[in-house]
Amino acid sequence: MRNRATTGLKKPKIRQSWSKWNLYNMQRFRMKPPHVRTHFQQKWDAKSVARNYHGEQVSEKQWARMFSPRIRSVVSMNARQLAEDDGSKMSAGRGAGLHQTEEEAFKQDEKPIPYAQMTFAPLERRLDTAVFRAMFASSARQARQFVIHGAVTVNGKQMKYPGYLLNPGDLFQVEPDRVMYATGAPKDRSDRRESRLAKKAEEEAKAREEAAAAEDKEQEPAEAQPEEEQPMDPRDTLKALLFQAKEILSTDKSTLPAKRKQQLRGFQKAIKRVLSRSESSTILTDSLEAQFSQLTLLLKAKRTEQQTDEKAEKAEKAEKAEKAEKAEKAEKAEEAEKAVEAKKGSEESDELKVPRPAESESKPSTSDKQTLRDNLSEAFLQASKNQEVDMTQLDDEELEVLKRALVQMRENPIDHSKPYATPWLPRDYMSAFATIPRYLEVNHNICAAVYLRHPVARPGWSEVPSPFSDHVGTMAFTWYLRRR
Amino acid sequence: MAPRIQNQVVSNTLLPYLSSSSTSTCLPRLSTSSSQALAYSPRSSCRSFSSSVAPQTRQRREMFQWLSGPGARFKNHVPGETNYLTARKTPDGKLLRTSRPFIDNQQYRSEPILSVDLQNEIYDRVVKHKKSVRAVSVELDVDMRRVAAVVRLMELQKKMTDEGKSLALPYGRAIHEMLEKTEYEHGVGASRSHENINDLPSHRLTHPQIFYPVSESRQFNRVDAGRVFSGAPALEHEEVARNAVDPYAAVTRVTHKPSAIEMVGKGDEEHQVLQPADTRIPHPHLVAKERDSLNHPEETYANRKVYNERLRAEEKAQEDRRLKAEERRAKRMLRVQPEDSRFEFRIQDVVVSRETTGKNGRGAAAPGRRYGVPANDRKKGEVKIPTRVVV
């Protein structure tokens, strides 16, 4: 099917799409004033404008068959009121209920149910529309493509029909990678270049490996590998790592995305460099917990030696001795903690996989994070002022920062093989369209949603997301009643 | 819409030296910067030999002006706040955020979603503390269907993490930053009532307006109204008296055994008598609880005890119904699973008779094809794609 869902500027049409063109069209959209249009023209305008948004991919014939003049609605019942009155109060008097005062009568008048806004509710049952409504795709067309390309399952079974009508209780799921692609920022030129380079490097490495394997078979094993680069001072490494971690976790709005990306990349590299010093060859692909413990081990092993040296220095200064004691205490606590960690490593890793720590980290206003930030910044200030201040006073909070940065790196890594810009960022103008209707229950982490029930109208509110006024809804409804 | 490619640019690309208009386009990045359209420079111009910015239409210019001016704030979201078109600036320059994403639609609002904490709490209460879906729904003010869905989705998430599948965690976090949420705090509870859990669907039978005169002396209640709407005769006096003594018992008689609902009408017109709202809402026991607290406001302890008993009875009745239905289903179907076989054969008795095929031979109860009765499944207007996915 040809995609007619264009978002031009000359004859603006509102579409189910998150593009900036659509946003612009949405905010300047005006219907022609009704007093210059006949009733028929009003109905025609309304239905064409509404159909450009609702189920534009569905043919008119098909939609006309789907249309139903019976609209679902609910009324919220108050248990207290039901208990107070068995209904006889309502039927008392002359049949409209007995009211003591006019005010009471006015209060009972609830907002009208916006039936007209529910005209296109049957379309919300379609699988492609539901995928778009759950925010798994950036447009209804893209959602349709996901379905057709086999990226969507319903109740665990692949469903290739975008016109499949969901039943209440159906669980649909889209491949997370596709969703990340659809909702993520696109790659820019440098990203594309880097992914090309990465691909090339990978191929070259592969070819070299093959060649080496072929050589190895013929010849004896080669001599020892050339010495790697001189390892940095562990103290500096730790300092740098912590600094980078802090940079990454800062939610400063002023940091430019490109800069942020650089920071992330630098951190990833630093972590890799440190981890590559470990004996284990699989550490780079290991679980997060293993990586973290290895990292602390690598840094701490060096750190304890250093500690003894520094202790000797500090013996001269009485004031600094206290500090060293404190550091020792902290370290002991850390070591104890580490032992516990090692014991229940599996539990910990499970805990880490739950996005709770990440969730809490994304809240900028939590108090504990604020204090943490303050402590850290103080430590860094000290470090910048006084070269002698020892980074061995790595307390739990700072370790926590390092850990969190690692978690974030792991959850949102730089991966050039992905079709979207990495680290993942929401695409531009996405938030202006972000809404999840109540008839869906969505778990965004796994890109799955349950269609709970059919959309309903309730006093004052309708559940069908639609950019049009109720006048448009009414006119479109009357159009499809086929009494023109 | 892709950036528009200007004819001029294209021709320059194809014929860089021949085109008359390519005075300055042969050398890339040499042309004087154009004064127009600074807001947007199409990528196509970078590729071609021309670096002069393609002339824009008025519409495009206005669009990019808007996007870089008042529309700039929609580009990125502020975590924890909505970013909709309806947000307005107050005179003192503050931005008033709203929950309506559409300017013209006053009847749609973006309602809060469950926060991750609340989802975890629901899952814990149902799976770890073995509470019933009904109880959790009442405790946290979340619809029963939503509670069930959350548990299902969390199970799926657990399964996916165990299998080592990649999750869309940054995406999930971003969405939760963009939308309003119902938060949950341990020991405190949910930040607000997530939704009304006692929604009464409007019934088809109540749509027509009926003029029904009733004597003033009569106590005309919701049960009577339902009977009028469904065209059933008024209840016997004894029945009315019995219901008045214990209204909750009258409700449970129906909710625990829906097949006991009285039928009216004949043939195809036969339908159930419309039940009162007390019966048709998802949590009728809440009405009984309120009635207790109205009648005996002092006896809070006793009231709570009775309420807990009712809740337990409700759960037990539901479980009994489920087991019975399962038993019935098992009785109807014979399951055979041969050893060393991947398959399980499910054998069900079917009857093809006049009763099951119906008069026109198209009855759905009877399986198979009938001679002389072609199937409708290829006809125009018939649904030819799956209508349900059973697992």
Interface residues (C-beta under 8 A of the other chain):
Chain A: T6 T7 G8 L9 K10 S19 K20 W21 L23 Y24 M26 Q27 R28 F29 R65 R70 R72 S73 V74 V75 S76 M77 N78 A79 R80 L82 A83 E84 D86 G87 S88 S91 P114 Q117 M135 V154 N155 G156 K157 M159 Y161 G163 Y164 L165 N167 P168 G169 D170 L171 Q173 P176 D177 V179 M180 T183 G184 T251 K353 V354 P355 R356 A358 E359 S362 K363 P364 S365 E411 N412 P423 W424 L425 P426 D428 Y429 M430 S431 A432 F433 A434 T435 I436 P437 R438 E441 V442 N443 H444 N445 I446 C447 A448 A449 V450 L452 R453 V456 R458 G460 W461 S462 E463 V464 P465 S466 P467 F468 S469 D470 V472
Chain B: M1 T57 Q59 R60 M63 W66 L67 G71 F74 K75 N76 H77 P79 G80 T82 N83 Y84 L85 P101 F102 I103 D104 N105 Q106 Q107 Y108 R109 S110 E111 I113 L114 V116 D117 Q119 N120 D143 R145 R146 A149 V150 R152 L153 M154 L156 Q157 M160 T161 K165 S166 L167 A168 L169 P170 Y171 G172 R173 A174 I175 H176 E177 M178 L179 E195 N196 N198 D199 L200 P201 S202 R204 V214 Q219 F220 N221 R222 V223 D224 A225 P247 P276 A277 D278 I281 H283 L286 V287 A288 K289 E290 R291 L294 G381 I385 P386 T387 R388 V389 V390 V391
